[in-house]
Amino acid sequence: MADITYKSKINKIRTFALALVFIGFIIMYVGLIFKDIEWLMLIFMILGTLAIIFSSVVYFWIGMLSTKAIPIICPSCEKPTKMLGRVDACMHCKQPLTLDKDLEGKEFDESYNSKKKRR
């Protein structure tokens, strides 16, 4: 059986937002290649700026979502972490976590967070 590492939902979204920042900078640097063609350079600069602005929106959204997350102490590493949904993973040790008594002992599956799976 393959060793599956789980990631915290909050950390996944933060990683996506950070990637958007770097993607925005890369798009802007590509625009510098076309500095002789002003309209093309301008398009790349605008797209890069939009990626960075969207990253800020994602950071703001995950910050608001993080305030609603349930703070718990991980039973494995005993460090504080936050949980979103019915199942999540520890931010530090990647231990699968759940607060739902019906899911204790079951195989970890992120689809338990979807509304279709709850029924």
C-alpha positions as CSV (number, residue, x, y, z in Angstrom):
1,M,0.0,0.0,0.0
2,A,1.4,3.4,-0.9
3,D,2.3,5.8,1.8
4,I,-0.2,8.7,1.3
5,T,0.7,12.0,2.9
6,Y,-2.2,14.3,3.7
7,K,-2.1,18.0,3.8
8,S,-4.1,20.5,5.8
9,K,-6.7,22.3,3.7
10,I,-5.6,25.7,5.1
11,N,-2.0,24.9,4.0
12,K,-3.1,23.8,0.6
13,I,-4.9,27.1,-0.1
14,R,-2.0,29.1,1.3
15,T,0.4,27.3,-1.0
16,F,-1.9,28.0,-3.9
17,A,-1.9,31.7,-3.1
18,L,1.9,31.8,-2.7
19,A,2.2,30.0,-6.1
20,L,0.0,32.8,-7.6
21,V,2.4,35.4,-6.4
22,F,5.4,33.7,-8.1
23,I,3.4,33.0,-11.2
24,G,2.4,36.7,-11.4
25,F,6.1,37.7,-11.2
26,I,7.1,35.2,-13.8
27,I,4.3,36.5,-16.2
28,M,5.7,40.0,-15.6
29,Y,9.2,38.9,-16.3
30,V,8.0,37.3,-19.6
31,G,6.5,40.7,-20.4
32,L,10.0,42.2,-20.2
33,I,11.1,40.0,-23.0
34,F,8.6,41.9,-25.2
35,K,9.6,45.4,-24.1
36,D,10.0,46.4,-27.8
37,I,6.3,45.5,-28.4
38,E,4.7,47.8,-25.9
39,W,1.1,46.5,-26.2
40,L,2.3,42.9,-25.6
41,M,4.5,43.9,-22.7
42,L,1.5,45.8,-21.2
43,I,-0.7,42.7,-21.5
44,F,1.8,40.5,-19.7
45,M,2.2,43.2,-17.0
46,I,-1.5,43.5,-16.5
47,L,-1.9,39.7,-16.3
48,G,0.9,39.4,-13.8
49,T,-0.6,42.1,-11.7
50,L,-4.0,40.4,-11.8
51,A,-2.5,37.1,-10.6
52,I,-0.9,38.9,-7.7
53,I,-4.1,40.7,-6.8
54,F,-6.0,37.4,-7.0
55,S,-3.4,36.0,-4.7
56,S,-4.2,38.7,-2.2
57,V,-7.9,37.9,-2.4
58,V,-7.2,34.2,-1.8
59,Y,-4.9,35.1,1.2
60,F,-7.7,37.3,2.6
61,W,-10.3,34.6,2.0
62,I,-8.2,31.9,3.7
63,G,-7.6,34.3,6.6
64,M,-11.3,34.8,7.1
65,L,-11.8,31.0,6.8
66,S,-9.0,30.3,9.3
67,T,-10.8,32.4,11.9
68,K,-13.8,30.0,11.6
69,A,-11.7,26.9,11.8
70,I,-11.9,24.7,14.9
71,P,-8.6,25.0,16.9
72,I,-7.6,21.6,18.3
73,I,-4.5,19.9,19.7
74,C,-3.2,17.1,17.5
75,P,-3.2,13.8,19.4
76,S,-0.1,12.7,17.5
77,C,2.3,15.6,17.8
78,E,0.5,17.5,20.5
79,K,0.8,20.8,18.6
80,P,-2.1,23.2,18.1
81,T,-3.7,23.0,14.6
82,K,-6.9,24.1,13.0
83,M,-9.5,21.9,11.4
84,L,-11.8,22.7,8.5
85,G,-14.7,20.4,7.7
86,R,-15.4,16.9,9.0
87,V,-11.9,15.5,8.1
88,D,-8.6,17.3,7.8
89,A,-4.9,16.8,8.4
90,C,-2.6,18.2,11.1
91,M,-0.7,21.2,9.8
92,H,2.5,19.9,11.4
93,C,2.6,16.1,11.3
94,K,0.0,15.5,8.5
95,Q,-1.9,13.2,10.8
96,P,-5.5,12.6,9.6
97,L,-8.0,14.2,12.0
98,T,-11.7,14.1,12.5
99,L,-14.1,15.3,15.2
100,D,-17.0,13.3,13.8
101,K,-17.6,10.2,15.9
102,D,-19.2,8.4,12.9
103,L,-15.9,8.6,11.0
104,E,-13.5,7.4,13.7
105,G,-11.6,4.3,12.6
106,K,-12.6,4.7,9.0
107,E,-10.1,5.2,6.1
108,F,-9.2,8.9,5.7
109,D,-11.0,10.3,2.7
110,E,-11.4,14.0,2.0
111,S,-14.6,13.4,0.2
112,Y,-16.3,13.1,3.6
113,N,-16.3,16.9,3.6
114,S,-18.6,17.1,0.5
115,K,-22.3,17.4,1.1
116,K,-23.1,14.5,-1.1
117,K,-21.0,12.1,1.0
118,R,-22.7,13.2,4.2
119,R,-26.0,11.6,3.2
